[in-house]
Amino acid sequence: MKIKTCIKDPFSVIGKEGSTDNGQGFIKMLWADANGHFEEVEQLAKRDENGNLVGIWGLMSDCSRSFLPWEDNFSRGLYLAGVECSDDAEAPDGWTKWTVPGYEYLCAECTEGDTFPVVLDYMKQNGIPLVGAVHDFTCPANGKQYLYFPIKKL
């Protein structure tokens, strides 16, 4: 598995928010809701110079919305399934906007189902702290999925 560092300045995402309190499978339900109503936020989505979406994000945060890792051994927290948007965009009714602080991240392509624990082990072995919540990123340009592990706040 290839792990690289990358820097991402603060960015905003409009999406559908849920909590682990909503029960098993809540993330899948959030994505179904977000995808099924994408036309409601499509005009707010940030695009590159070719008109392609910049990013699809599954953001995570602790329950205080402080962008700290999920609590209780990564079993309790909030999730936002959505699309990257401009910072001045306003979320329509039924949608939520989060603005993520800037971080330096370890980025790993999800080629196998065990990406999360493998990267956490790598971080532990190399003395690299996890300083925030891990995020899922889908690159619209290539369709690949990545996990972003924040290691330093900007």
Backbone torsions as a table, in degrees:
resi	resn	phi	psi	omega
1	MET	NA	131.6	179.4
2	LYS	-91.5	126.4	177.9
3	ILE	-119.7	127.1	179.3
4	LYS	-129.6	162.3	175.5
5	THR	-96.5	147.7	175.9
6	CYS	-149.6	156.4	179.5
7	ILE	-112.2	135.0	174.6
8	LYS	-133.4	118.8	176.0
9	ASP	-65.1	168.3	178.0
10	PRO	-52.1	143.5	-179.8
11	PHE	-148.4	159.8	-177.5
12	SER	-117.6	148.5	178.9
13	VAL	-135.5	133.7	171.1
14	ILE	-105.9	129.7	-177.6
15	GLY	-162.6	-166.1	178.0
16	LYS	-102.5	125.2	-175.8
17	GLU	-101.6	141.3	175.2
18	GLY	-149.0	177.4	-175.7
19	SER	-135.2	154.5	174.8
20	THR	-59.4	-21.4	176.2
21	ASP	-64.8	-17.2	178.8
22	ASN	-77.5	-4.2	174.6
23	GLY	95.0	173.5	-179.4
24	GLN	-53.3	136.7	175.6
25	GLY	81.8	8.2	-176.1
26	PHE	-65.2	-32.1	-179.5
27	ILE	-66.0	-43.2	178.3
28	LYS	-61.0	-39.3	178.9
29	MET	-67.5	-37.5	177.8
30	LEU	-62.8	-44.0	179.3
31	TRP	-64.2	-39.8	178.6
32	ALA	-63.0	-41.1	179.1
33	ASP	-66.3	-48.1	-179.1
34	ALA	-62.4	-47.2	-179.5
35	ASN	-66.3	-36.7	-178.2
36	GLY	-71.6	-18.2	-179.1
37	HIS	-124.0	23.9	-175.4
38	PHE	-57.5	-32.3	-178.6
39	GLU	-58.8	-22.5	179.7
40	GLU	-70.5	-23.0	-177.4
41	VAL	-123.5	-0.2	-175.4
42	GLU	-54.1	-41.0	-178.9
43	GLN	-70.2	-14.8	179.7
44	LEU	-92.8	-12.3	-176.1
45	ALA	-66.5	137.3	176.5
46	LYS	-75.8	139.0	-177.4
47	ARG	-128.6	155.9	177.5
48	ASP	-84.7	-176.0	-176.7
49	GLU	-63.3	-18.5	178.5
50	ASN	-96.2	3.2	179.6
51	GLY	86.3	6.7	179.3
52	ASN	-86.0	147.6	175.4
53	LEU	-55.1	143.8	179.6
54	VAL	-80.2	-39.3	-178.2
55	GLY	-172.2	147.6	173.4
56	ILE	-111.1	125.3	-172.8
57	TRP	-123.8	140.9	165.3
58	GLY	-111.3	95.9	-176.5
59	LEU	-88.5	146.9	176.6
60	MET	-123.7	153.6	175.8
61	SER	-156.2	156.4	169.9
62	ASP	-66.4	173.1	-174.3
63	CYS	-68.5	-16.3	179.0
64	SER	-85.2	-0.5	-177.0
65	ARG	62.3	33.0	179.4
66	SER	-96.6	4.8	-178.9
67	PHE	61.5	29.9	171.3
68	LEU	-87.1	162.4	-179.6
69	PRO	-60.1	154.3	174.3
70	TRP	-54.3	147.5	-176.2
71	GLU	-88.0	175.3	176.5
72	ASP	50.5	57.9	178.2
73	ASN	59.0	46.5	177.0
74	PHE	62.8	33.0	-178.4
75	SER	-113.8	-6.9	-175.6
76	ARG	-137.7	122.3	179.0
77	GLY	174.5	-166.6	-178.1
78	LEU	-111.6	156.1	-179.9
79	TYR	-141.0	139.2	175.9
80	LEU	-125.1	116.9	179.3
81	ALA	-98.7	111.6	-175.9
82	GLY	-166.7	-163.4	-174.2
83	VAL	-121.3	143.0	176.8
84	GLU	-66.0	138.3	-177.2
85	CYS	-137.0	172.0	176.5
86	SER	-69.8	152.7	-176.0
87	ASP	-64.5	-24.2	-178.9
88	ASP	-93.2	2.2	178.5
89	ALA	-67.9	146.3	176.8
90	GLU	-110.5	134.4	-178.9
91	ALA	-71.7	131.2	175.3
92	PRO	-67.7	167.2	176.6
93	ASP	-53.9	135.9	179.2
94	GLY	88.0	-4.1	179.3
95	TRP	-118.5	160.4	-179.8
96	THR	-130.5	143.7	177.6
97	LYS	-114.3	130.5	172.6
98	TRP	-117.6	141.6	171.5
99	THR	-114.2	115.4	-175.4
100	VAL	-87.2	133.6	176.1
101	PRO	-63.8	161.1	176.6
102	GLY	-73.9	141.0	179.6
103	TYR	-142.9	159.3	159.5
104	GLU	-92.3	134.0	-175.4
105	TYR	-121.6	154.5	158.3
106	LEU	-93.3	127.3	-178.0
107	CYS	-113.8	131.6	179.7
108	ALA	-134.2	129.7	175.8
109	GLU	-70.1	137.5	179.9
110	CYS	-86.8	90.0	179.2
111	THR	-100.5	-16.5	178.8
112	GLU	-137.8	163.6	-177.5
113	GLY	-70.9	-10.2	-174.6
114	ASP	-105.9	23.3	-176.9
115	THR	-57.3	-46.0	-177.1
116	PHE	-56.7	-57.0	-179.1
117	PRO	-66.5	-32.2	179.7
118	VAL	-64.1	-44.9	179.9
119	VAL	-69.0	-39.2	176.7
120	LEU	-60.6	-41.0	176.4
121	ASP	-63.1	-43.8	177.9
122	TYR	-58.0	-44.2	-179.7
123	MET	-64.0	-43.4	-179.8
124	LYS	-63.0	-46.0	-178.8
125	GLN	-64.1	-27.9	-177.4
126	ASN	-104.8	10.4	177.2
127	GLY	62.7	33.4	-179.2
128	ILE	-99.9	120.4	-178.3
129	PRO	-79.1	147.4	170.9
130	LEU	-91.8	114.6	-172.7
131	VAL	-104.8	1.8	179.8
132	GLY	-163.5	-177.3	-179.2
133	ALA	-73.3	144.8	178.0
134	VAL	-80.4	142.8	-179.2
135	HIS	-122.2	147.0	172.6
136	ASP	-92.2	136.8	177.0
137	PHE	-131.4	130.6	171.8
138	THR	-112.7	123.3	-179.8
139	CYS	-84.2	112.6	-179.9
140	PRO	-61.5	-27.4	-177.4
141	ALA	-67.5	-37.9	-177.1
142	ASN	-121.6	-5.3	178.7
143	GLY	75.0	3.1	-178.2
144	LYS	-82.1	151.0	179.0
145	GLN	-107.0	143.9	-178.8
146	TYR	-135.9	155.5	169.2
147	LEU	-110.8	136.4	179.3
148	TYR	-111.3	116.5	-179.5
149	PHE	-106.1	108.9	-177.9
150	PRO	-70.7	127.3	-177.7
151	ILE	-118.2	-12.8	179.5
152	LYS	-159.1	126.9	177.3
153	LYS	-78.7	138.0	179.7
154	LEU	-80.8	NA	NA
